[in-house]
Amino acid sequence: MERWGFNAVDDDKDGYTDEDDEREAIFRGLSNLISVRSNCFTIISLGEVVENEKVRAKKKIKVVVDRGDSPLKVKYYRELSD
């Protein structure tokens, strides 16, 4: 299965290939299923630099944030290894 937004194809048929809205398609499909009832929650994020279908660099992080205060406070930050 090819990943939308990274396959050099106009997946959403709007005339542009590999644009942000195609890359966000999976999140949009899940976003209505997610609810947050707490002000403190964990985020795990993986970012990749992809060139010619090869991952050139990547970084995975884990962050605990508290949105109860303004501005948002980062309670914990860690770079994760694979």
N, C-alpha and C positions, 0 to 999 in steps of 0.2 A: 504494500500500500504506500503510495507516494504521499508526502506531506504537502498540503495546500500551502502556498506561499513560498515554497522552496523547490518547486519542480519545473520552473520555466514554462508553465502552462497557464493560460487565462482561465482559472478554475471557476470564477463566478461570471464569466462571459460579459465583462464590461469593457473589454478592449485593452486592458492592462494586465501584465503578468507579475506575479510575485509581489503584490503590494500589501500594505499593512492589513487591510480588511480580510484578505485571504489568510494571512498568518494568524489572525485572531478568530478564525472560524470555529475552532474547537472550543475556545473559551466562551464565545457567544452561545454555543449550544449548551454549555454547562451552567452558565451564569444564572439562569432561572431556577436551578436546582440547589443553589447555595444560599444559605441564610446565616447571618451572624447575630448572635444574641449576647455576645460578650464584648467588652471594650478592649480585651487583651487577647491577641491571637498570634499564631505562628505562620510565617510565610517561608516556603522553600522555593527558591527560584533558580533555574538553570538557564544561562545565556550561552549562545554559541555563535561563533563567527564561521560562516560556511562560504567556501569559495570553490566553484567547480564541483559541487556535490561532496566536497571533503571538509570535514570539521577541522579548521585551522587553530582555533582556540576555544576554550570553554571555561566557565566559572560557575560554581554552584554555591549558593549561600543559604543560610538559615537565619531568620530574623524574628524576634518576638517584639511586637509593637503594642503600645497602649494608646488607643485613640480616645480615651476618656478625658484627656487633657488637651488643651489647645496651646501650642501646636502638638501634634502627635509626638510621642516619645518612643525611642528605640530602647528597649529593655535588655536586649541580647542580640549580638551579631557574631556570626561565625562563618568563615569560608570552609566549605566541606570538600573532602576529597572523594573521588569516585569509588 
